[in-house]
Amino acid sequence: MQDRKIKHVFGPVPSRRLGYSLGIDVVPFKVCSFDCIYCQLGNTTNKTILIKEYFPIDEIISDVKSKLQESIRIDYLTLSGSGERKRQI
């Protein structure tokens, strides 16, 4: 694999329920079907229910493979959207 920045994968994040979960962002920042008043990231900037490929699947798979090559414990892969979190771990 070539050295490039991993953009779509974060973690692993420790979870009491899942053990160590590797997060995979499949939706861009603040694209969401909700506009929750309690969202830590503020108002949704792209409120939509449109289902589409926001990022090339090959790019996401490449990021996951790169992260899995590291010597880290991963119990689960969790698909998420950046509308729900932005902090990189």
PyMOL Python script that loads the backbone (N, CA, C, O; Angstrom):
from pymol import cmd

cmd.read_pdbstr("""\
ATOM      1  N   MET A   1       0.837  -1.186   0.000  1.00  0.00           N
ATOM      2  CA  MET A   1       0.000   0.000   0.000  1.00  0.00           C
ATOM      3  C   MET A   1       0.883   1.252   0.000  1.00  0.00           C
ATOM      4  O   MET A   1       1.931   1.289   0.645  1.00  0.00           O
ATOM      5  N   GLN A   2       0.443   2.262  -0.728  1.00  0.00           N
ATOM      6  CA  GLN A   2       1.199   3.501  -0.768  1.00  0.00           C
ATOM      7  C   GLN A   2       0.945   4.311   0.493  1.00  0.00           C
ATOM      8  O   GLN A   2      -0.096   4.162   1.132  1.00  0.00           O
ATOM      9  N   ASP A   3       1.918   5.187   0.860  1.00  0.00           N
ATOM     10  CA  ASP A   3       1.741   6.049   2.016  1.00  0.00           C
ATOM     11  C   ASP A   3       0.849   7.221   1.623  1.00  0.00           C
ATOM     12  O   ASP A   3       1.247   8.065   0.820  1.00  0.00           O
ATOM     13  N   ARG A   4      -0.344   7.275   2.181  1.00  0.00           N
ATOM     14  CA  ARG A   4      -1.270   8.378   1.964  1.00  0.00           C
ATOM     15  C   ARG A   4      -2.101   8.540   3.218  1.00  0.00           C
ATOM     16  O   ARG A   4      -2.213   7.619   4.027  1.00  0.00           O
ATOM     17  N   LYS A   5      -2.672   9.696   3.370  1.00  0.00           N
ATOM     18  CA  LYS A   5      -3.476   9.967   4.556  1.00  0.00           C
ATOM     19  C   LYS A   5      -4.761   9.151   4.530  1.00  0.00           C
ATOM     20  O   LYS A   5      -5.458   9.098   3.517  1.00  0.00           O
ATOM     21  N   ILE A   6      -5.059   8.524   5.645  1.00  0.00           N
ATOM     22  CA  ILE A   6      -6.310   7.781   5.791  1.00  0.00           C
ATOM     23  C   ILE A   6      -7.391   8.791   6.154  1.00  0.00           C
ATOM     24  O   ILE A   6      -7.291   9.468   7.177  1.00  0.00           O
ATOM     25  N   LYS A   7      -8.428   8.896   5.320  1.00  0.00           N
ATOM     26  CA  LYS A   7      -9.455   9.911   5.505  1.00  0.00           C
ATOM     27  C   LYS A   7     -10.776   9.367   6.052  1.00  0.00           C
ATOM     28  O   LYS A   7     -11.551  10.125   6.635  1.00  0.00           O
ATOM     29  N   HIS A   8     -11.044   8.096   5.879  1.00  0.00           N
ATOM     30  CA  HIS A   8     -12.379   7.573   6.166  1.00  0.00           C
ATOM     31  C   HIS A   8     -12.439   6.609   7.340  1.00  0.00           C
ATOM     32  O   HIS A   8     -13.497   6.041   7.614  1.00  0.00           O
ATOM     33  N   VAL A   9     -11.332   6.414   8.035  1.00  0.00           N
ATOM     34  CA  VAL A   9     -11.273   5.430   9.122  1.00  0.00           C
ATOM     35  C   VAL A   9     -10.737   6.117  10.375  1.00  0.00           C
ATOM     36  O   VAL A   9      -9.796   6.907  10.305  1.00  0.00           O
ATOM     37  N   PHE A  10     -11.348   5.807  11.525  1.00  0.00           N
ATOM     38  CA  PHE A  10     -10.858   6.352  12.792  1.00  0.00           C
ATOM     39  C   PHE A  10     -10.909   5.274  13.857  1.00  0.00           C
ATOM     40  O   PHE A  10     -11.690   4.326  13.782  1.00  0.00           O
ATOM     41  N   GLY A  11     -10.060   5.449  14.840  1.00  0.00           N
ATOM     42  CA  GLY A  11     -10.042   4.487  15.941  1.00  0.00           C
ATOM     43  C   GLY A  11      -8.820   3.607  15.902  1.00  0.00           C
ATOM     44  O   GLY A  11      -7.846   3.911  15.214  1.00  0.00           O
ATOM     45  N   PRO A  12      -8.867   2.518  16.638  1.00  0.00           N
ATOM     46  CA  PRO A  12     -10.045   1.916  17.255  1.00  0.00           C
ATOM     47  C   PRO A  12     -10.532   2.695  18.468  1.00  0.00           C
ATOM     48  O   PRO A  12      -9.752   3.318  19.188  1.00  0.00           O
ATOM     49  N   VAL A  13     -11.826   2.642  18.671  1.00  0.00           N
ATOM     50  CA  VAL A  13     -12.484   3.298  19.789  1.00  0.00           C
ATOM     51  C   VAL A  13     -12.929   2.216  20.768  1.00  0.00           C
ATOM     52  O   VAL A  13     -13.639   1.289  20.377  1.00  0.00           O
ATOM     53  N   PRO A  14     -12.518   2.319  22.049  1.00  0.00           N
ATOM     54  CA  PRO A  14     -12.947   1.321  23.032  1.00  0.00           C
ATOM     55  C   PRO A  14     -14.432   1.463  23.347  1.00  0.00           C
ATOM     56  O   PRO A  14     -14.937   2.574  23.509  1.00  0.00           O
ATOM     57  N   SER A  15     -15.116   0.348  23.431  1.00  0.00           N
ATOM     58  CA  SER A  15     -16.551   0.326  23.711  1.00  0.00           C
ATOM     59  C   SER A  15     -16.845  -0.819  24.671  1.00  0.00           C
ATOM     60  O   SER A  15     -16.336  -1.925  24.493  1.00  0.00           O
ATOM     61  N   ARG A  16     -17.660  -0.560  25.685  1.00  0.00           N
ATOM     62  CA  ARG A  16     -18.029  -1.639  26.610  1.00  0.00           C
ATOM     63  C   ARG A  16     -18.825  -2.717  25.890  1.00  0.00           C
ATOM     64  O   ARG A  16     -18.734  -3.894  26.240  1.00  0.00           O
ATOM     65  N   ARG A  17     -19.593  -2.331  24.902  1.00  0.00           N
ATOM     66  CA  ARG A  17     -20.458  -3.266  24.188  1.00  0.00           C
ATOM     67  C   ARG A  17     -19.723  -4.011  23.084  1.00  0.00           C
ATOM     68  O   ARG A  17     -19.942  -5.206  22.887  1.00  0.00           O
ATOM     69  N   LEU A  18     -18.852  -3.310  22.363  1.00  0.00           N
ATOM     70  CA  LEU A  18     -18.227  -3.898  21.178  1.00  0.00           C
ATOM     71  C   LEU A  18     -16.750  -4.254  21.337  1.00  0.00           C
ATOM     72  O   LEU A  18     -16.180  -4.877  20.441  1.00  0.00           O
ATOM     73  N   GLY A  19     -16.131  -3.890  22.415  1.00  0.00           N
ATOM     74  CA  GLY A  19     -14.685  -4.089  22.521  1.00  0.00           C
ATOM     75  C   GLY A  19     -13.978  -2.935  21.826  1.00  0.00           C
ATOM     76  O   GLY A  19     -14.168  -1.779  22.204  1.00  0.00           O
ATOM     77  N   TYR A  20     -13.168  -3.230  20.819  1.00  0.00           N
ATOM     78  CA  TYR A  20     -12.467  -2.181  20.068  1.00  0.00           C
ATOM     79  C   TYR A  20     -13.072  -2.088  18.672  1.00  0.00           C
ATOM     80  O   TYR A  20     -13.000  -3.024  17.876  1.00  0.00           O
ATOM     81  N   SER A  21     -13.667  -0.935  18.402  1.00  0.00           N
ATOM     82  CA  SER A  21     -14.392  -0.720  17.160  1.00  0.00           C
ATOM     83  C   SER A  21     -13.625   0.237  16.252  1.00  0.00           C
ATOM     84  O   SER A  21     -13.183   1.302  16.683  1.00  0.00           O
ATOM     85  N   LEU A  22     -13.478  -0.152  15.012  1.00  0.00           N
ATOM     86  CA  LEU A  22     -12.848   0.709  14.014  1.00  0.00           C
ATOM     87  C   LEU A  22     -13.967   1.418  13.258  1.00  0.00           C
ATOM     88  O   LEU A  22     -14.787   0.773  12.605  1.00  0.00           O
ATOM     89  N   GLY A  23     -13.999   2.744  13.349  1.00  0.00           N
ATOM     90  CA  GLY A  23     -15.049   3.522  12.702  1.00  0.00           C
ATOM     91  C   GLY A  23     -14.731   3.784  11.241  1.00  0.00           C
ATOM     92  O   GLY A  23     -13.586   4.055  10.882  1.00  0.00           O
ATOM     93  N   ILE A  24     -15.744   3.702  10.412  1.00  0.00           N
ATOM     94  CA  ILE A  24     -15.591   3.940   8.980  1.00  0.00           C
ATOM     95  C   ILE A  24     -16.629   4.983   8.570  1.00  0.00           C
ATOM     96  O   ILE A  24     -17.831   4.719   8.608  1.00  0.00           O
ATOM     97  N   ASP A  25     -16.158   6.173   8.178  1.00  0.00           N
ATOM     98  CA  ASP A  25     -17.054   7.242   7.739  1.00  0.00           C
ATOM     99  C   ASP A  25     -17.432   7.036   6.283  1.00  0.00           C
ATOM    100  O   ASP A  25     -16.572   7.006   5.402  1.00  0.00           O
ATOM    101  N   VAL A  26     -18.720   6.894   6.042  1.00  0.00           N
ATOM    102  CA  VAL A  26     -19.198   6.698   4.672  1.00  0.00           C
ATOM    103  C   VAL A  26     -20.012   7.891   4.173  1.00  0.00           C
ATOM    104  O   VAL A  26     -20.476   7.896   3.033  1.00  0.00           O
ATOM    105  N   VAL A  27     -20.184   8.901   5.027  1.00  0.00           N
ATOM    106  CA  VAL A  27     -20.951  10.092   4.680  1.00  0.00           C
ATOM    107  C   VAL A  27     -20.124  11.326   5.073  1.00  0.00           C
ATOM    108  O   VAL A  27     -19.497  11.321   6.132  1.00  0.00           O
ATOM    109  N   PRO A  28     -20.106  12.377   4.248  1.00  0.00           N
ATOM    110  CA  PRO A  28     -19.315  13.578   4.559  1.00  0.00           C
ATOM    111  C   PRO A  28     -19.795  14.309   5.816  1.00  0.00           C
ATOM    112  O   PRO A  28     -20.888  14.063   6.327  1.00  0.00           O
ATOM    113  N   PHE A  29     -18.954  15.199   6.283  1.00  0.00           N
ATOM    114  CA  PHE A  29     -19.212  16.008   7.476  1.00  0.00           C
ATOM    115  C   PHE A  29     -20.535  16.754   7.366  1.00  0.00           C
ATOM    116  O   PHE A  29     -20.760  17.482   6.399  1.00  0.00           O
ATOM    117  N   LYS A  30     -21.407  16.579   8.349  1.00  0.00           N
ATOM    118  CA  LYS A  30     -22.687  17.255   8.521  1.00  0.00           C
ATOM    119  C   LYS A  30     -23.697  17.006   7.413  1.00  0.00           C
ATOM    120  O   LYS A  30     -24.569  17.840   7.172  1.00  0.00           O
ATOM    121  N   VAL A  31     -23.591  15.870   6.739  1.00  0.00           N
ATOM    122  CA  VAL A  31     -24.660  15.405   5.856  1.00  0.00           C
ATOM    123  C   VAL A  31     -25.466  14.431   6.694  1.00  0.00           C
ATOM    124  O   VAL A  31     -24.954  13.395   7.120  1.00  0.00           O
ATOM    125  N   CYS A  32     -26.728  14.763   6.929  1.00  0.00           N
ATOM    126  CA  CYS A  32     -27.518  13.976   7.867  1.00  0.00           C
ATOM    127  C   CYS A  32     -28.991  14.127   7.519  1.00  0.00           C
ATOM    128  O   CYS A  32     -29.386  15.091   6.862  1.00  0.00           O
ATOM    129  N   SER A  33     -29.795  13.180   7.959  1.00  0.00           N
ATOM    130  CA  SER A  33     -31.238  13.277   7.753  1.00  0.00           C
ATOM    131  C   SER A  33     -31.924  13.938   8.951  1.00  0.00           C
ATOM    132  O   SER A  33     -33.140  14.129   8.945  1.00  0.00           O
ATOM    133  N   PHE A  34     -31.152  14.282   9.968  1.00  0.00           N
ATOM    134  CA  PHE A  34     -31.678  14.941  11.157  1.00  0.00           C
ATOM    135  C   PHE A  34     -31.011  16.294  11.341  1.00  0.00           C
ATOM    136  O   PHE A  34     -29.991  16.580  10.715  1.00  0.00           O
ATOM    137  N   ASP A  35     -31.585  17.122  12.196  1.00  0.00           N
ATOM    138  CA  ASP A  35     -30.973  18.389  12.594  1.00  0.00           C
ATOM    139  C   ASP A  35     -31.187  18.526  14.094  1.00  0.00           C
ATOM    140  O   ASP A  35     -31.902  19.414  14.560  1.00  0.00           O
ATOM    141  N   CYS A  36     -30.548  17.621  14.843  1.00  0.00           N
ATOM    142  CA  CYS A  36     -30.766  17.524  16.286  1.00  0.00           C
ATOM    143  C   CYS A  36     -30.275  18.778  17.012  1.00  0.00           C
ATOM    144  O   CYS A  36     -29.174  19.264  16.753  1.00  0.00           O
ATOM    145  N   ILE A  37     -31.097  19.290  17.916  1.00  0.00           N
ATOM    146  CA  ILE A  37     -30.723  20.502  18.651  1.00  0.00           C
ATOM    147  C   ILE A  37     -29.558  20.241  19.610  1.00  0.00           C
ATOM    148  O   ILE A  37     -28.885  21.184  20.025  1.00  0.00           O
ATOM    149  N   TYR A  38     -29.312  18.991  19.963  1.00  0.00           N
ATOM    150  CA  TYR A  38     -28.241  18.652  20.897  1.00  0.00           C
ATOM    151  C   TYR A  38     -26.951  18.221  20.196  1.00  0.00           C
ATOM    152  O   TYR A  38     -25.997  17.829  20.868  1.00  0.00           O
ATOM    153  N   CYS A  39     -26.898  18.285  18.848  1.00  0.00           N
ATOM    154  CA  CYS A  39     -25.701  17.852  18.127  1.00  0.00           C
ATOM    155  C   CYS A  39     -24.503  18.702  18.527  1.00  0.00           C
ATOM    156  O   CYS A  39     -24.559  19.931  18.475  1.00  0.00           O
ATOM    157  N   GLN A  40     -23.424  18.045  18.926  1.00  0.00           N
ATOM    158  CA  GLN A  40     -22.224  18.756  19.357  1.00  0.00           C
ATOM    159  C   GLN A  40     -21.555  19.509  18.224  1.00  0.00           C
ATOM    160  O   GLN A  40     -20.692  20.352  18.471  1.00  0.00           O
ATOM    161  N   LEU A  41     -21.934  19.222  16.982  1.00  0.00           N
ATOM    162  CA  LEU A  41     -21.297  19.849  15.825  1.00  0.00           C
ATOM    163  C   LEU A  41     -22.120  20.973  15.212  1.00  0.00           C
ATOM    164  O   LEU A  41     -21.737  21.537  14.187  1.00  0.00           O
ATOM    165  N   GLY A  42     -23.243  21.301  15.830  1.00  0.00           N
ATOM    166  CA  GLY A  42     -24.066  22.395  15.329  1.00  0.00           C
ATOM    167  C   GLY A  42     -25.100  21.932  14.317  1.00  0.00           C
ATOM    168  O   GLY A  42     -25.360  20.738  14.167  1.00  0.00           O
ATOM    169  N   ASN A  43     -25.681  22.902  13.628  1.00  0.00           N
ATOM    170  CA  ASN A  43     -26.751  22.622  12.671  1.00  0.00           C
ATOM    171  C   ASN A  43     -26.260  21.769  11.508  1.00  0.00           C
ATOM    172  O   ASN A  43     -25.106  21.870  11.093  1.00  0.00           O
ATOM    173  N   THR A  44     -27.140  20.939  10.997  1.00  0.00           N
ATOM    174  CA  THR A  44     -26.845  20.145   9.810  1.00  0.00           C
ATOM    175  C   THR A  44     -26.776  21.084   8.618  1.00  0.00           C
ATOM    176  O   THR A  44     -27.694  21.874   8.395  1.00  0.00           O
ATOM    177  N   THR A  45     -25.709  21.006   7.860  1.00  0.00           N
ATOM    178  CA  THR A  45     -25.534  21.902   6.718  1.00  0.00           C
ATOM    179  C   THR A  45     -26.066  21.302   5.421  1.00  0.00           C
ATOM    180  O   THR A  45     -26.311  22.026   4.456  1.00  0.00           O
ATOM    181  N   ASN A  46     -26.246  19.974   5.394  1.00  0.00           N
ATOM    182  CA  ASN A  46     -26.792  19.317   4.210  1.00  0.00           C
ATOM    183  C   ASN A  46     -27.793  18.258   4.679  1.00  0.00           C
ATOM    184  O   ASN A  46     -27.469  17.074   4.776  1.00  0.00           O
ATOM    185  N   LYS A  47     -29.016  18.714   4.966  1.00  0.00           N
ATOM    186  CA  LYS A  47     -30.058  17.806   5.436  1.00  0.00           C
ATOM    187  C   LYS A  47     -30.671  17.099   4.230  1.00  0.00           C
ATOM    188  O   LYS A  47     -31.235  17.741   3.344  1.00  0.00           O
ATOM    189  N   THR A  48     -30.555  15.773   4.206  1.00  0.00           N
ATOM    190  CA  THR A  48     -31.022  15.013   3.057  1.00  0.00           C
ATOM    191  C   THR A  48     -31.358  13.588   3.456  1.00  0.00           C
ATOM    192  O   THR A  48     -30.850  13.069   4.450  1.00  0.00           O
ATOM    193  N   ILE A  49     -32.209  12.973   2.680  1.00  0.00           N
ATOM    194  CA  ILE A  49     -32.474  11.535   2.828  1.00  0.00           C
ATOM    195  C   ILE A  49     -31.991  10.801   1.580  1.00  0.00           C
ATOM    196  O   ILE A  49     -32.282   9.620   1.392  1.00  0.00           O
ATOM    197  N   LEU A  50     -31.256  11.507   0.738  1.00  0.00           N
ATOM    198  CA  LEU A  50     -30.742  10.925  -0.495  1.00  0.00           C
ATOM    199  C   LEU A  50     -29.699   9.851  -0.190  1.00  0.00           C
ATOM    200  O   LEU A  50     -28.720  10.104   0.512  1.00  0.00           O
ATOM    201  N   ILE A  51     -29.916   8.668  -0.720  1.00  0.00           N
ATOM    202  CA  ILE A  51     -28.953   7.578  -0.572  1.00  0.00           C
ATOM    203  C   ILE A  51     -28.085   7.565  -1.817  1.00  0.00           C
ATOM    204  O   ILE A  51     -28.584   7.389  -2.929  1.00  0.00           O
ATOM    205  N   LYS A  52     -26.794   7.751  -1.630  1.00  0.00           N
ATOM    206  CA  LYS A  52     -25.870   7.748  -2.761  1.00  0.00           C
ATOM    207  C   LYS A  52     -24.476   7.411  -2.273  1.00  0.00           C
ATOM    208  O   LYS A  52     -24.223   7.347  -1.070  1.00  0.00           O
ATOM    209  N   GLU A  53     -23.590   7.199  -3.202  1.00  0.00           N
ATOM    210  CA  GLU A  53     -22.182   6.956  -2.867  1.00  0.00           C
ATOM    211  C   GLU A  53     -21.501   8.312  -2.736  1.00  0.00           C
ATOM    212  O   GLU A  53     -21.233   8.980  -3.735  1.00  0.00           O
ATOM    213  N   TYR A  54     -21.223   8.717  -1.490  1.00  0.00           N
ATOM    214  CA  TYR A  54     -20.592  10.008  -1.244  1.00  0.00           C
ATOM    215  C   TYR A  54     -19.086   9.962  -1.478  1.00  0.00           C
ATOM    216  O   TYR A  54     -18.488  10.957  -1.886  1.00  0.00           O
ATOM    217  N   PHE A  55     -18.479   8.819  -1.222  1.00  0.00           N
ATOM    218  CA  PHE A  55     -17.049   8.622  -1.434  1.00  0.00           C
ATOM    219  C   PHE A  55     -16.863   7.365  -2.271  1.00  0.00           C
ATOM    220  O   PHE A  55     -17.666   6.437  -2.176  1.00  0.00           O
ATOM    221  N   PRO A  56     -15.813   7.321  -3.090  1.00  0.00           N
ATOM    222  CA  PRO A  56     -15.556   6.101  -3.871  1.00  0.00           C
ATOM    223  C   PRO A  56     -15.309   4.908  -2.938  1.00  0.00           C
ATOM    224  O   PRO A  56     -14.489   4.991  -2.024  1.00  0.00           O
ATOM    225  N   ILE A  57     -16.009   3.823  -3.169  1.00  0.00           N
ATOM    226  CA  ILE A  57     -15.896   2.646  -2.302  1.00  0.00           C
ATOM    227  C   ILE A  57     -14.470   2.101  -2.288  1.00  0.00           C
ATOM    228  O   ILE A  57     -14.019   1.588  -1.264  1.00  0.00           O
ATOM    229  N   ASP A  58     -13.761   2.204  -3.401  1.00  0.00           N
ATOM    230  CA  ASP A  58     -12.369   1.732  -3.444  1.00  0.00           C
ATOM    231  C   ASP A  58     -11.485   2.526  -2.487  1.00  0.00           C
ATOM    232  O   ASP A  58     -10.557   1.972  -1.897  1.00  0.00           O
ATOM    233  N   GLU A  59     -11.764   3.816  -2.329  1.00  0.00           N
ATOM    234  CA  GLU A  59     -11.003   4.664  -1.415  1.00  0.00           C
ATOM    235  C   GLU A  59     -11.259   4.247   0.035  1.00  0.00           C
ATOM    236  O   GLU A  59     -10.328   4.188   0.838  1.00  0.00           O
ATOM    237  N   ILE A  60     -12.510   3.961   0.368  1.00  0.00           N
ATOM    238  CA  ILE A  60     -12.859   3.533   1.722  1.00  0.00           C
ATOM    239  C   ILE A  60     -12.229   2.177   2.028  1.00  0.00           C
ATOM    240  O   ILE A  60     -11.659   1.985   3.102  1.00  0.00           O
ATOM    241  N   ILE A  61     -12.329   1.245   1.096  1.00  0.00           N
ATOM    242  CA  ILE A  61     -11.743  -0.089   1.299  1.00  0.00           C
ATOM    243  C   ILE A  61     -10.235   0.005   1.462  1.00  0.00           C
ATOM    244  O   ILE A  61      -9.656  -0.696   2.292  1.00  0.00           O
ATOM    245  N   SER A  62      -9.600   0.857   0.686  1.00  0.00           N
ATOM    246  CA  SER A  62      -8.152   1.051   0.800  1.00  0.00           C
ATOM    247  C   SER A  62      -7.779   1.579   2.186  1.00  0.00           C
ATOM    248  O   SER A  62      -6.799   1.126   2.779  1.00  0.00           O
ATOM    249  N   ASP A  63      -8.559   2.539   2.708  1.00  0.00           N
ATOM    250  CA  ASP A  63      -8.313   3.068   4.049  1.00  0.00           C
ATOM    251  C   ASP A  63      -8.460   1.982   5.114  1.00  0.00           C
ATOM    252  O   ASP A  63      -7.646   1.894   6.033  1.00  0.00           O
ATOM    253  N   VAL A  64      -9.495   1.160   4.988  1.00  0.00           N
ATOM    254  CA  VAL A  64      -9.720   0.082   5.964  1.00  0.00           C
ATOM    255  C   VAL A  64      -8.562  -0.911   5.915  1.00  0.00           C
ATOM    256  O   VAL A  64      -8.047  -1.305   6.962  1.00  0.00           O
ATOM    257  N   LYS A  65      -8.149  -1.317   4.732  1.00  0.00           N
ATOM    258  CA  LYS A  65      -7.034  -2.267   4.598  1.00  0.00           C
ATOM    259  C   LYS A  65      -5.760  -1.693   5.196  1.00  0.00           C
ATOM    260  O   LYS A  65      -5.016  -2.408   5.867  1.00  0.00           O
ATOM    261  N   SER A  66      -5.499  -0.409   4.962  1.00  0.00           N
ATOM    262  CA  SER A  66      -4.304   0.233   5.522  1.00  0.00           C
ATOM    263  C   SER A  66      -4.326   0.194   7.041  1.00  0.00           C
ATOM    264  O   SER A  66      -3.319  -0.121   7.675  1.00  0.00           O
ATOM    265  N   LYS A  67      -5.476   0.514   7.624  1.00  0.00           N
ATOM    266  CA  LYS A  67      -5.584   0.534   9.084  1.00  0.00           C
ATOM    267  C   LYS A  67      -5.474  -0.872   9.675  1.00  0.00           C
ATOM    268  O   LYS A  67      -4.880  -1.058  10.737  1.00  0.00           O
ATOM    269  N   LEU A  68      -6.046  -1.859   8.984  1.00  0.00           N
ATOM    270  CA  LEU A  68      -5.991  -3.234   9.493  1.00  0.00           C
ATOM    271  C   LEU A  68      -4.584  -3.821   9.442  1.00  0.00           C
ATOM    272  O   LEU A  68      -4.305  -4.803  10.130  1.00  0.00           O
ATOM    273  N   GLN A  69      -3.697  -3.243   8.644  1.00  0.00           N
ATOM    274  CA  GLN A  69      -2.311  -3.721   8.580  1.00  0.00           C
ATOM    275  C   GLN A  69      -1.506  -3.293   9.803  1.00  0.00           C
ATOM    276  O   GLN A  69      -0.436  -3.845  10.063  1.00  0.00           O
ATOM    277  N   GLU A  70      -2.008  -2.318  10.552  1.00  0.00           N
ATOM    278  CA  GLU A  70      -1.329  -1.892  11.774  1.00  0.00           C
ATOM    279  C   GLU A  70      -1.516  -2.967  12.842  1.00  0.00           C
ATOM    280  O   GLU A  70      -2.482  -3.729  12.797  1.00  0.00           O
ATOM    281  N   SER A  71      -0.618  -3.025  13.774  1.00  0.00           N
ATOM    282  CA  SER A  71      -0.700  -4.024  14.848  1.00  0.00           C
ATOM    283  C   SER A  71      -1.589  -3.498  15.970  1.00  0.00           C
ATOM    284  O   SER A  71      -1.110  -3.126  17.041  1.00  0.00           O
ATOM    285  N   ILE A  72      -2.882  -3.476  15.706  1.00  0.00           N
ATOM    286  CA  ILE A  72      -3.846  -2.998  16.688  1.00  0.00           C
ATOM    287  C   ILE A  72      -4.994  -3.995  16.791  1.00  0.00           C
ATOM    288  O   ILE A  72      -5.298  -4.722  15.846  1.00  0.00           O
ATOM    289  N   ARG A  73      -5.623  -4.008  17.964  1.00  0.00           N
ATOM    290  CA  ARG A  73      -6.764  -4.899  18.178  1.00  0.00           C
ATOM    291  C   ARG A  73      -8.027  -4.268  17.602  1.00  0.00           C
ATOM    292  O   ARG A  73      -8.360  -3.127  17.923  1.00  0.00           O
ATOM    293  N   ILE A  74      -8.720  -5.008  16.761  1.00  0.00           N
ATOM    294  CA  ILE A  74      -9.997  -4.579  16.180  1.00  0.00           C
ATOM    295  C   ILE A  74     -10.996  -5.717  16.369  1.00  0.00           C
ATOM    296  O   ILE A  74     -10.782  -6.824  15.875  1.00  0.00           O
ATOM    297  N   ASP A  75     -12.090  -5.444  17.085  1.00  0.00           N
ATOM    298  CA  ASP A  75     -13.134  -6.450  17.281  1.00  0.00           C
ATOM    299  C   ASP A  75     -14.282  -6.275  16.289  1.00  0.00           C
ATOM    300  O   ASP A  75     -14.883  -7.256  15.852  1.00  0.00           O
ATOM    301  N   TYR A  76     -14.585  -5.031  15.937  1.00  0.00           N
ATOM    302  CA  TYR A  76     -15.702  -4.735  15.034  1.00  0.00           C
ATOM    303  C   TYR A  76     -15.345  -3.598  14.095  1.00  0.00           C
ATOM    304  O   TYR A  76     -14.514  -2.748  14.415  1.00  0.00           O
ATOM    305  N   LEU A  77     -15.982  -3.593  12.937  1.00  0.00           N
ATOM    306  CA  LEU A  77     -15.950  -2.460  12.021  1.00  0.00           C
ATOM    307  C   LEU A  77     -17.315  -1.791  12.123  1.00  0.00           C
ATOM    308  O   LEU A  77     -18.342  -2.460  12.001  1.00  0.00           O
ATOM    309  N   THR A  78     -17.338  -0.482  12.346  1.00  0.00           N
ATOM    310  CA  THR A  78     -18.583   0.249  12.537  1.00  0.00           C
ATOM    311  C   THR A  78     -18.720   1.317  11.461  1.00  0.00           C
ATOM    312  O   THR A  78     -17.872   2.203  11.355  1.00  0.00           O
ATOM    313  N   LEU A  79     -19.780   1.240  10.661  1.00  0.00           N
ATOM    314  CA  LEU A  79     -20.046   2.256   9.648  1.00  0.00           C
ATOM    315  C   LEU A  79     -20.749   3.432  10.301  1.00  0.00           C
ATOM    316  O   LEU A  79     -21.673   3.254  11.095  1.00  0.00           O
ATOM    317  N   SER A  80     -20.302   4.644   9.959  1.00  0.00           N
ATOM    318  CA  SER A  80     -20.892   5.835  10.544  1.00  0.00           C
ATOM    319  C   SER A  80     -20.861   6.964   9.529  1.00  0.00           C
ATOM    320  O   SER A  80     -20.378   6.801   8.409  1.00  0.00           O
ATOM    321  N   GLY A  81     -21.379   8.102   9.936  1.00  0.00           N
ATOM    322  CA  GLY A  81     -21.320   9.294   9.113  1.00  0.00           C
ATOM    323  C   GLY A  81     -20.713  10.429   9.899  1.00  0.00           C
ATOM    324  O   GLY A  81     -20.921  10.512  11.110  1.00  0.00           O
ATOM    325  N   SER A  82     -19.974  11.301   9.257  1.00  0.00           N
ATOM    326  CA  SER A  82     -19.309  12.401   9.962  1.00  0.00           C
ATOM    327  C   SER A  82     -20.280  13.416  10.535  1.00  0.00           C
ATOM    328  O   SER A  82     -19.867  14.277  11.312  1.00  0.00           O
ATOM    329  N   GLY A  83     -21.531  13.346  10.187  1.00  0.00           N
ATOM    330  CA  GLY A  83     -22.516  14.221  10.808  1.00  0.00           C
ATOM    331  C   GLY A  83     -22.658  13.947  12.287  1.00  0.00           C
ATOM    332  O   GLY A  83     -23.078  14.824  13.043  1.00  0.00           O
ATOM    333  N   GLU A  84     -22.321  12.762  12.706  1.00  0.00           N
ATOM    334  CA  GLU A  84     -22.464  12.368  14.104  1.00  0.00           C
ATOM    335  C   GLU A  84     -21.191  12.531  14.922  1.00  0.00           C
ATOM    336  O   GLU A  84     -21.240  12.455  16.149  1.00  0.00           O
ATOM    337  N   ARG A  85     -20.067  12.752  14.282  1.00  0.00           N
ATOM    338  CA  ARG A  85     -18.817  12.986  15.007  1.00  0.00           C
ATOM    339  C   ARG A  85     -17.779  13.509  14.028  1.00  0.00           C
ATOM    340  O   ARG A  85     -17.866  13.247  12.829  1.00  0.00           O
ATOM    341  N   LYS A  86     -16.812  14.238  14.528  1.00  0.00           N
ATOM    342  CA  LYS A  86     -15.754  14.735  13.661  1.00  0.00           C
ATOM    343  C   LYS A  86     -14.383  14.498  14.268  1.00  0.00           C
ATOM    344  O   LYS A  86     -13.382  14.565  13.554  1.00  0.00           O
ATOM    345  N   ARG A  87     -14.307  14.228  15.544  1.00  0.00           N
ATOM    346  CA  ARG A  87     -13.019  14.089  16.218  1.00  0.00           C
ATOM    347  C   ARG A  87     -12.289  12.838  15.735  1.00  0.00           C
ATOM    348  O   ARG A  87     -12.855  11.745  15.728  1.00  0.00           O
ATOM    349  N   GLN A  88     -11.057  13.001  15.341  1.00  0.00           N
ATOM    350  CA  GLN A  88     -10.222  11.867  14.953  1.00  0.00           C
ATOM    351  C   GLN A  88      -9.480  11.354  16.169  1.00  0.00           C
ATOM    352  O   GLN A  88      -8.953  12.138  16.958  1.00  0.00           O
ATOM    353  N   ILE A  89      -9.437  10.048  16.322  1.00  0.00           N
ATOM    354  CA  ILE A  89      -8.750   9.430  17.465  1.00  0.00           C
ATOM    355  C   ILE A  89      -7.523   8.710  16.951  1.00  0.00           C
ATOM    356  O   ILE A  89      -6.784   8.113  17.733  1.00  0.00           O
TER     357      ILE A  89
END
""", "prot")
cmd.dss("prot")
cmd.show_as("cartoon", "prot")
cmd.util.cbc("prot")
cmd.orient("prot")
